[in-house]
């Protein structure tokens, strides 16, 4: 079987969780004996990053406009890649690259899977452009997909709004590769030096500094409770998505300014060490499908606090994490409860780690994709 994965961004700093999802699924499909290729744009894809794909063929197209991710017209390349694949897998939404590949699939009669990874709901910036894209091709693409994949059960409602019936949607959640998060005391000491916080306990935010991810809500919540927990620091790890300047300004005007840190983007071993050393990870998102970060915290043994906009209701129901409303007040209440009761907080982290190891590994999710692809091809042959 040959699978073509399509995602316009493969660099985790610019592409976030969807880029990481494409990398990991492709790696584990390849390990399972599926001949896997990836089509993406040539943005931020360093040689170091390419080496992580473990033999997966990566084809990149030049990007003409990095604000709207417009690819160089390469119909010949796209046609050949689609023709060579048995199944095409489109990730993300509102991308011109997806539209071009979709058109090629339709012309060639090629089955394709569509996984928007939480991006179907119209939210955030460029709302008019997103609605225009959906009117032009997005809605048609979703309705024409051979199969659709939701990351959470809640995402089925987003597909329903596009006219996609529930029986055409398969739920395959995000996963984790435990081997990438092995760390030790030396690495944790080094990351503390890098963060410039010494031995102080800290609360960690890990993600892009933009409104959807909610770092402003977390900062306000922390400043509300900081005087009650004077030993704790707050660390924002991630690239700027438009909010960093205002976050730094607000933190700088607070008496707690020495306890709020902005080290920038961390990856690989540095990110793993930052997760392991943190007392608590907070995911204050206003909108998200299923945060991979919570799985990263779980495999690291780190307790989590997240909002009910993250698609993590199942984890909360099992007592493996604390879920609150996406507001500064609710996050402050959650912080107070978790920091004041470290024994219960650690017990929840133990449950989360066990849950991640049992249900949320990329090898398991790749196996689910193989089953889906085989079903699609079986029906096509029939």
JOURSUL-V532215 format. One record per run of one state. SS is the DSSP state (helix for helix, strand for strand, loop for the rest). FROM is the first residue (numbers start at 1). LEN is the number of residues. If there is no record, write none. Layout:
SS_FROM_LEN / SS_FROM_LEN
This chain:
loop_1_1 / strand_2_5 / loop_7_5 / helix_12_20 / loop_32_3 / strand_35_7 / loop_42_5 / helix_47_5 / loop_52_5 / strand_57_5 / loop_62_1 / strand_63_3 / loop_66_4 / strand_70_2 / loop_72_3 / helix_75_10 / loop_85_2 / strand_87_5 / loop_92_4 / helix_96_13 / loop_109_3 / strand_112_4 / loop_116_11 / helix_127_18 / loop_145_2 / strand_147_4 / loop_151_2 / helix_153_9 / loop_162_4 / helix_166_3 / strand_169_3 / loop_172_6 / helix_178_4 / loop_182_3 / helix_185_11 / loop_196_6 / strand_202_5 / loop_207_2 / strand_209_1 / loop_210_5 / helix_215_11 / loop_226_7 / strand_233_5 / loop_238_2 / strand_240_1 / loop_241_3 / helix_244_9 / loop_253_4 / helix_257_3 / strand_260_5 / loop_265_3 / helix_268_10 / loop_278_2 / strand_280_4 / loop_284_8 / helix_292_9 / loop_301_2 / strand_303_5 / loop_308_5 / helix_313_5 / loop_318_4 / strand_322_3 / loop_325_3 / helix_328_13 / loop_341_1 / helix_342_18 / loop_360_2 / helix_362_20 / loop_382_1
